[in-house]
Amino acid sequence: MSSEPQFLDLKSYRRKRMVEVAKLLPILGGLCILLPLPFLFVVPLDGNATALALYFFAVWLFLVLAALVLARVLGPARPGD
């Protein structure tokens, strides 16, 4: 039987999960940007050009704000992380 603790401390665990979220953020953003692209070629953009532009702006704004929040939560990189 080892004397090491079975679980990570809570602070380290949460930081590792936040780093994983930060790594997944570009993938989520890419999927959100690529999702409506097939519809651009199938459906005519009669009055939907404004809605589509607002959608892309909203996705972009969400990604910027999510990255800002994650950067603030994670703080500067520490040696050994």
N, CA, C and O atoms as a GROMACS GRO file, in nm:
protein
  324
    1MET      N    1   0.084  -0.119   0.000
    1MET     CA    2   0.000   0.000   0.000
    1MET      C    3   0.088   0.124   0.000
    1MET      O    4   0.181   0.134   0.080
    2SER      N    5   0.061   0.219  -0.089
    2SER     CA    6   0.144   0.338  -0.095
    2SER      C    7   0.092   0.443   0.003
    2SER      O    8  -0.025   0.446   0.040
    3SER      N    9   0.184   0.529   0.042
    3SER     CA   10   0.148   0.634   0.137
    3SER      C   11   0.106   0.763   0.067
    3SER      O   12   0.074   0.861   0.134
    4GLU      N   13   0.106   0.765  -0.068
    4GLU     CA   14   0.066   0.881  -0.142
    4GLU      C   15  -0.085   0.900  -0.133
    4GLU      O   16  -0.160   0.803  -0.125
    5PRO      N   17  -0.130   1.026  -0.135
    5PRO     CA   18  -0.275   1.047  -0.131
    5PRO      C   19  -0.340   0.993  -0.258
    5PRO      O   20  -0.282   0.996  -0.366
    6GLN      N   21  -0.462   0.945  -0.243
    6GLN     CA   22  -0.530   0.884  -0.355
    6GLN      C   23  -0.583   0.989  -0.452
    6GLN      O   24  -0.591   0.964  -0.572
    7PHE      N   25  -0.619   1.106  -0.403
    7PHE     CA   26  -0.677   1.210  -0.487
    7PHE      C   27  -0.588   1.333  -0.488
    7PHE      O   28  -0.510   1.356  -0.395
    8LEU      N   29  -0.601   1.415  -0.594
    8LEU     CA   30  -0.531   1.542  -0.601
    8LEU      C   31  -0.598   1.641  -0.506
    8LEU      O   32  -0.715   1.627  -0.473
    9ASP      N   33  -0.522   1.741  -0.463
    9ASP     CA   34  -0.588   1.844  -0.385
    9ASP      C   35  -0.684   1.922  -0.476
    9ASP      O   36  -0.665   1.926  -0.598
   10LEU      N   37  -0.784   1.982  -0.417
   10LEU     CA   38  -0.893   2.042  -0.492
   10LEU      C   39  -0.846   2.156  -0.582
   10LEU      O   40  -0.894   2.170  -0.694
   11LYS      N   41  -0.753   2.238  -0.534
   11LYS     CA   42  -0.705   2.352  -0.613
   11LYS      C   43  -0.632   2.304  -0.738
   11LYS      O   44  -0.653   2.359  -0.846
   12SER      N   45  -0.548   2.205  -0.725
   12SER     CA   46  -0.475   2.152  -0.839
   12SER      C   47  -0.571   2.085  -0.939
   12SER      O   48  -0.554   2.099  -1.060
   13TYR      N   49  -0.669   2.015  -0.887
   13TYR     CA   50  -0.768   1.948  -0.972
   13TYR      C   51  -0.845   2.050  -1.056
   13TYR      O   52  -0.862   2.033  -1.176
   14ARG      N   53  -0.892   2.157  -0.991
   14ARG     CA   54  -0.968   2.259  -1.062
   14ARG      C   55  -0.883   2.330  -1.167
   14ARG      O   56  -0.931   2.359  -1.277
   15ARG      N   57  -0.758   2.356  -1.135
   15ARG     CA   58  -0.669   2.422  -1.232
   15ARG      C   59  -0.649   2.333  -1.354
   15ARG      O   60  -0.651   2.382  -1.467
   16LYS      N   61  -0.630   2.204  -1.333
   16LYS     CA   62  -0.611   2.112  -1.446
   16LYS      C   63  -0.736   2.107  -1.534
   16LYS      O   64  -0.725   2.099  -1.656
   17ARG      N   65  -0.855   2.110  -1.472
   17ARG     CA   66  -0.978   2.109  -1.551
   17ARG      C   67  -0.993   2.238  -1.629
   17ARG      O   68  -1.041   2.236  -1.743
   18MET      N   69  -0.954   2.352  -1.571
   18MET     CA   70  -0.962   2.479  -1.642
   18MET      C   71  -0.864   2.482  -1.760
   18MET      O   72  -0.895   2.540  -1.865
   19VAL      N   73  -0.748   2.422  -1.743
   19VAL     CA   74  -0.652   2.413  -1.854
   19VAL      C   75  -0.712   2.328  -1.966
   19VAL      O   76  -0.694   2.360  -2.083
   20GLU      N   77  -0.782   2.222  -1.931
   20GLU     CA   78  -0.846   2.139  -2.033
   20GLU      C   79  -0.955   2.216  -2.106
   20GLU      O   80  -0.970   2.202  -2.228
   21VAL      N   81  -1.031   2.298  -2.034
   21VAL     CA   82  -1.134   2.381  -2.097
   21VAL      C   83  -1.067   2.480  -2.192
   21VAL      O   84  -1.117   2.504  -2.302
   22ALA      N   85  -0.956   2.538  -2.150
   22ALA     CA   86  -0.884   2.634  -2.236
   22ALA      C   87  -0.833   2.566  -2.362
   22ALA      O   88  -0.829   2.628  -2.469
   23LYS      N   89  -0.795   2.441  -2.352
   23LYS     CA   90  -0.748   2.368  -2.471
   23LYS      C   91  -0.863   2.335  -2.566
   23LYS      O   92  -0.843   2.327  -2.687
   24LEU      N   93  -0.982   2.315  -2.512
   24LEU     CA   94  -1.098   2.281  -2.594
   24LEU      C   95  -1.166   2.403  -2.655
   24LEU      O   96  -1.246   2.389  -2.748
   25LEU      N   97  -1.138   2.522  -2.604
   25LEU     CA   98  -1.205   2.642  -2.651
   25LEU      C   99  -1.185   2.667  -2.801
   25LEU      O  100  -1.283   2.700  -2.869
   26PRO      N  101  -1.064   2.654  -2.857
   26PRO     CA  102  -1.051   2.674  -3.003
   26PRO      C  103  -1.128   2.571  -3.084
   26PRO      O  104  -1.178   2.602  -3.192
   27ILE      N  105  -1.137   2.450  -3.035
   27ILE     CA  106  -1.212   2.346  -3.106
   27ILE      C  107  -1.360   2.380  -3.106
   27ILE      O  108  -1.427   2.369  -3.209
   28LEU      N  109  -1.412   2.422  -2.991
   28LEU     CA  110  -1.551   2.464  -2.982
   28LEU      C  111  -1.579   2.582  -3.074
   28LEU      O  112  -1.681   2.586  -3.143
   29GLY      N  113  -1.487   2.679  -3.075
   29GLY     CA  114  -1.504   2.795  -3.162
   29GLY      C  115  -1.503   2.757  -3.309
   29GLY      O  116  -1.583   2.808  -3.387
   30GLY      N  117  -1.413   2.669  -3.346
   30GLY     CA  118  -1.407   2.623  -3.485
   30GLY      C  119  -1.535   2.553  -3.527
   30GLY      O  120  -1.584   2.574  -3.638
   31LEU      N  121  -1.588   2.471  -3.440
   31LEU     CA  122  -1.714   2.403  -3.472
   31LEU      C  123  -1.829   2.502  -3.485
   31LEU      O  124  -1.912   2.488  -3.574
   32CYS      N  125  -1.833   2.601  -3.398
   32CYS     CA  126  -1.940   2.702  -3.405
   32CYS      C  127  -1.928   2.786  -3.531
   32CYS      O  128  -2.030   2.828  -3.587
   33ILE      N  129  -1.807   2.813  -3.576
   33ILE     CA  130  -1.788   2.891  -3.699
   33ILE      C  131  -1.820   2.807  -3.822
   33ILE      O  132  -1.881   2.856  -3.917
   34LEU      N  133  -1.779   2.681  -3.822
   34LEU     CA  134  -1.799   2.595  -3.939
   34LEU      C  135  -1.941   2.542  -3.953
   34LEU      O  136  -1.982   2.502  -4.062
   35LEU      N  137  -2.017   2.542  -3.844
   35LEU     CA  138  -2.152   2.486  -3.846
   35LEU      C  139  -2.242   2.548  -3.952
   35LEU      O  140  -2.306   2.474  -4.026
   36PRO      N  141  -2.251   2.681  -3.964
   36PRO     CA  142  -2.343   2.736  -4.065
   36PRO      C  143  -2.286   2.743  -4.207
   36PRO      O  144  -2.360   2.778  -4.299
   37LEU      N  145  -2.160   2.712  -4.227
   37LEU     CA  146  -2.101   2.726  -4.360
   37LEU      C  147  -2.169   2.643  -4.469
   37LEU      O  148  -2.187   2.694  -4.579
   38PRO      N  149  -2.209   2.518  -4.445
   38PRO     CA  150  -2.277   2.445  -4.553
   38PRO      C  151  -2.408   2.511  -4.597
   38PRO      O  152  -2.447   2.500  -4.713
   39PHE      N  153  -2.475   2.580  -4.505
   39PHE     CA  154  -2.601   2.643  -4.539
   39PHE      C  155  -2.582   2.766  -4.627
   39PHE      O  156  -2.676   2.811  -4.693
   40LEU      N  157  -2.461   2.821  -4.629
   40LEU     CA  158  -2.434   2.936  -4.716
   40LEU      C  159  -2.447   2.899  -4.862
   40LEU      O  160  -2.484   2.982  -4.945
   41PHE      N  161  -2.417   2.775  -4.894
   41PHE     CA  162  -2.417   2.731  -5.033
   41PHE      C  163  -2.547   2.664  -5.074
   41PHE      O  164  -2.571   2.643  -5.193
   42VAL      N  165  -2.632   2.630  -4.978
   42VAL     CA  166  -2.757   2.561  -5.008
   42VAL      C  167  -2.874   2.659  -5.007
   42VAL      O  168  -2.959   2.655  -5.096
   43VAL      N  169  -2.879   2.747  -4.908
   43VAL     CA  170  -2.991   2.838  -4.891
   43VAL      C  171  -2.949   2.977  -4.940
   43VAL      O  172  -2.841   3.024  -4.902
   44PRO      N  173  -3.029   3.043  -5.021
   44PRO     CA  174  -2.994   3.179  -5.063
   44PRO      C  175  -2.998   3.275  -4.944
   44PRO      O  176  -3.079   3.258  -4.853
   45LEU      N  177  -2.910   3.374  -4.944
   45LEU     CA  178  -2.897   3.468  -4.833
   45LEU      C  179  -2.980   3.594  -4.854
   45LEU      O  180  -2.929   3.704  -4.835
   46ASP      N  181  -3.104   3.581  -4.892
   46ASP     CA  182  -3.186   3.698  -4.922
   46ASP      C  183  -3.185   3.799  -4.808
   46ASP      O  184  -3.131   3.908  -4.823
   47GLY      N  185  -3.243   3.766  -4.695
   47GLY     CA  186  -3.248   3.858  -4.582
   47GLY      C  187  -3.169   3.808  -4.463
   47GLY      O  188  -3.169   3.870  -4.357
   48ASN      N  189  -3.103   3.696  -4.481
   48ASN     CA  190  -3.034   3.634  -4.369
   48ASN      C  191  -2.888   3.676  -4.355
   48ASN      O  192  -2.820   3.628  -4.265
   49ALA      N  193  -2.841   3.762  -4.440
   49ALA     CA  194  -2.700   3.803  -4.433
   49ALA      C  195  -2.672   3.876  -4.302
   49ALA      O  196  -2.566   3.858  -4.242
   50THR      N  197  -2.766   3.958  -4.258
   50THR     CA  198  -2.747   4.031  -4.133
   50THR      C  199  -2.748   3.934  -4.015
   50THR      O  200  -2.665   3.947  -3.925
   51ALA      N  201  -2.839   3.839  -4.015
   51ALA     CA  202  -2.846   3.741  -3.907
   51ALA      C  203  -2.719   3.657  -3.903
   51ALA      O  204  -2.669   3.625  -3.795
   52LEU      N  205  -2.668   3.621  -4.019
   52LEU     CA  206  -2.546   3.542  -4.024
   52LEU      C  207  -2.426   3.622  -3.974
   52LEU      O  208  -2.341   3.569  -3.902
   53ALA      N  209  -2.419   3.749  -4.012
   53ALA     CA  210  -2.311   3.835  -3.963
   53ALA      C  211  -2.319   3.852  -3.812
   53ALA      O  212  -2.216   3.850  -3.745
   54LEU      N  213  -2.439   3.868  -3.758
   54LEU     CA  214  -2.457   3.879  -3.613
   54LEU      C  215  -2.418   3.749  -3.542
   54LEU      O  216  -2.361   3.751  -3.433
   55TYR      N  217  -2.449   3.636  -3.605
   55TYR     CA  218  -2.411   3.507  -3.547
   55TYR      C  219  -2.259   3.495  -3.538
   55TYR      O  220  -2.206   3.458  -3.434
   56PHE      N  221  -2.188   3.528  -3.647
   56PHE     CA  222  -2.042   3.519  -3.645
   56PHE      C  223  -1.982   3.616  -3.544
   56PHE      O  224  -1.885   3.582  -3.476
   57PHE      N  225  -2.039   3.736  -3.534
   57PHE     CA  226  -1.990   3.832  -3.436
   57PHE      C  227  -2.015   3.782  -3.295
   57PHE      O  228  -1.928   3.797  -3.208
   58ALA      N  229  -2.131   3.722  -3.269
   58ALA     CA  230  -2.162   3.670  -3.136
   58ALA      C  231  -2.068   3.555  -3.098
   58ALA      O  232  -2.021   3.548  -2.984
   59VAL      N  233  -2.040   3.467  -3.193
   59VAL     CA  234  -1.946   3.357  -3.166
   59VAL      C  235  -1.808   3.413  -3.136
   59VAL      O  236  -1.741   3.370  -3.042
   60TRP      N  237  -1.764   3.508  -3.217
   60TRP     CA  238  -1.633   3.571  -3.196
   60TRP      C  239  -1.626   3.638  -3.060
   60TRP      O  240  -1.528   3.621  -2.987
   61LEU      N  241  -1.730   3.713  -3.024
   61LEU     CA  242  -1.733   3.782  -2.895
   61LEU      C  243  -1.732   3.682  -2.779
   61LEU      O  244  -1.663   3.703  -2.680
   62PHE      N  245  -1.809   3.574  -2.792
   62PHE     CA  246  -1.809   3.471  -2.688
   62PHE      C  247  -1.670   3.410  -2.671
   62PHE      O  248  -1.626   3.390  -2.558
   63LEU      N  249  -1.602   3.381  -2.780
   63LEU     CA  250  -1.469   3.322  -2.772
   63LEU      C  251  -1.369   3.417  -2.706
   63LEU      O  252  -1.286   3.375  -2.626
   64VAL      N  253  -1.377   3.545  -2.740
   64VAL     CA  254  -1.287   3.643  -2.681
   64VAL      C  255  -1.313   3.654  -2.531
   64VAL      O  256  -1.218   3.653  -2.452
   65LEU      N  257  -1.439   3.664  -2.491
   65LEU     CA  258  -1.472   3.677  -2.349
   65LEU      C  259  -1.438   3.549  -2.271
   65LEU      O  260  -1.391   3.556  -2.158
   66ALA      N  261  -1.463   3.434  -2.331
   66ALA     CA  262  -1.429   3.308  -2.264
   66ALA      C  263  -1.278   3.297  -2.245
   66ALA      O  264  -1.232   3.252  -2.140
   67ALA      N  265  -1.201   3.336  -2.346
   67ALA     CA  266  -1.055   3.332  -2.333
   67ALA      C  267  -1.007   3.431  -2.226
   67ALA      O  268  -0.914   3.401  -2.151
   68LEU      N  269  -1.071   3.548  -2.219
   68LEU     CA  270  -1.035   3.646  -2.117
   68LEU      C  271  -1.062   3.592  -1.977
   68LEU      O  272  -0.979   3.605  -1.888
   69VAL      N  273  -1.178   3.532  -1.958
   69VAL     CA  274  -1.213   3.477  -1.827
   69VAL      C  275  -1.117   3.363  -1.790
   69VAL      O  276  -1.070   3.357  -1.677
   70LEU      N  277  -1.089   3.275  -1.885
   70LEU     CA  278  -0.997   3.165  -1.857
   70LEU      C  279  -0.857   3.215  -1.826
   70LEU      O  280  -0.790   3.161  -1.738
   71ALA      N  281  -0.812   3.317  -1.896
   71ALA     CA  282  -0.680   3.373  -1.869
   71ALA      C  283  -0.674   3.434  -1.730
   71ALA      O  284  -0.573   3.420  -1.660
   72ARG      N  285  -0.779   3.501  -1.690
   72ARG     CA  286  -0.782   3.561  -1.555
   72ARG      C  287  -0.787   3.453  -1.448
   72ARG      O  288  -0.719   3.464  -1.345
   73VAL      N  289  -0.866   3.349  -1.470
   73VAL     CA  290  -0.878   3.242  -1.370
   73VAL      C  291  -0.747   3.166  -1.357
   73VAL      O  292  -0.705   3.134  -1.247
   74LEU      N  293  -0.684   3.136  -1.470
   74LEU     CA  294  -0.563   3.056  -1.467
   74LEU      C  295  -0.442   3.138  -1.421
   74LEU      O  296  -0.352   3.084  -1.357
   75GLY      N  297  -0.439   3.265  -1.452
   75GLY     CA  298  -0.326   3.348  -1.411
   75GLY      C  299  -0.201   3.312  -1.487
   75GLY      O  300  -0.205   3.235  -1.583
   76PRO      N  301  -0.088   3.368  -1.444
   76PRO     CA  302   0.038   3.338  -1.514
   76PRO      C  303   0.080   3.192  -1.493
   76PRO      O  304   0.047   3.131  -1.391
   77ALA      N  305   0.152   3.140  -1.592
   77ALA     CA  306   0.199   3.002  -1.583
   77ALA      C  307   0.302   2.989  -1.472
   77ALA      O  308   0.389   3.074  -1.456
   78ARG      N  309   0.290   2.881  -1.397
   78ARG     CA  310   0.387   2.855  -1.290
   78ARG      C  311   0.478   2.740  -1.332
   78ARG      O  312   0.435   2.650  -1.404
   79PRO      N  313   0.602   2.743  -1.288
   79PRO     CA  314   0.692   2.630  -1.320
   79PRO      C  315   0.636   2.499  -1.267
   79PRO      O  316   0.589   2.492  -1.154
   80GLY      N  317   0.642   2.398  -1.349
   80GLY     CA  318   0.596   2.266  -1.308
   80GLY      C  319   0.451   2.238  -1.343
   80GLY      O  320   0.402   2.128  -1.318
   81ASP      N  321   0.381   2.336  -1.402
   81ASP     CA  322   0.242   2.313  -1.440
   81ASP      C  323   0.233   2.256  -1.578
   81ASP      O  324   0.123   2.231  -1.628
   0.00000   0.00000   0.00000
